Amino acid sequence: MKNKFLFLGIAAALFIACEADDTADIVINDNSVTNNTTNNGSNGGSETTTVNLSGVYTSDLELDPEIEYIITGPVLIADGATFTVPAGMTIKAEPVGVNAYIAIQQGARIVAEGTAINPIIFTSNASAPSSGNWGGLVLCGKAPINSTADGSTDTATTEVGGLSYGGNTPGDDSGIVKYVRIEYAGGAIDGNAELNSLSLYAVGTGTVVDYVEAYEGSDDGFEFFGGTVEASHLVVVSCEDDSIDWTEGFAGSVTDAYIQHGAIHDKAFECDGYNTDFSNEGGYYANPSITNVTVFGANDGSEAVRLRAGTQGTFTNIVLNDFGKGFRLDGDAGDNPTGQGVLDDLLNIVNVTFNNVTTTMENNTGAVFNESDLITGVGNGTGTDYATWAAGWTVGIN
């Protein structure tokens, strides 16, 4: 699912990306001046009403609340530039699937800081919007990933677009995404090239990801490719693949998350210790902290959380509703020691409540342990107070 290639230079990476997938070609130029659609004003003059966005922006791009912006292709914010979106704005994307997305490249920043009353909305420009209409938001940082050697500044490239990410800057600052709703995004070219509602590639602790909703996305809601970012107040409603996904040694945190499955879905959490389609060059495994989570399944016998490829981490204060399986662990005694993580007290689930869950744990790791070695405090989980913090700026919550 997550093929990566070591970065060999931005020009080569962009060339490879265009050869490897069906996304639109990326033209490198400065699009600080864009093509405008105009209406005639009452005084006979011309008033700008719409601006189309696509291409690479090498200088700061600050959106004007008085203008309507339409994403017509890949929008890449280059190293040194800042993409600023004022509170309350709605930015629409043409329904051309993964051929339209916004990417914040390494060294660039996004400042999209809405409020509970005036959230920022990234959505589809379709008359009848649906999942996968556009590619979503991508952040590429310089925090560590385990698909490169531990401590190195080597980078990998994103699944779509061939953009560089990774390094040795745990405090990477890729900007602010706060009180933001991402609708009808995500999608896949094939099983190895996907975009999510919000893709977080090697994003660091200097980045703010807080109060963000992924709504009716075609792929994952949030996917963490390594990095150390401390995300909070995440909402995922009716995304068609995993709601929250991590890989490549993600070592950050998720605090306060609400997940609600629709008719089409995969896991609430899919958790990989490293990228099994590449390698664990860093020699360590994902080890995040996940705290205060409420999940509502579709009551269709599916599983809530899959832990595999040696992932470590701690889940605390979790409520799982309406699943066939709560936690499924996959692994082996070789490169994927998920079960050994339980035995070594590196993978823990503390204070969890199961409501209408048939099987609370399934162990497919080859390691021998009791459920109590992994899960403690059954019945003590209270989840997150989403009715309070998600009020006003989210949609679709039952």
Summary of the structure (lengths in Angstrom):
residues: 398
radius of gyration: 20.7
end to end distance: 31.1
largest distance: 79.5
contacts: 1558
relative contact order: 0.11
helix: 6%
strand: 43%
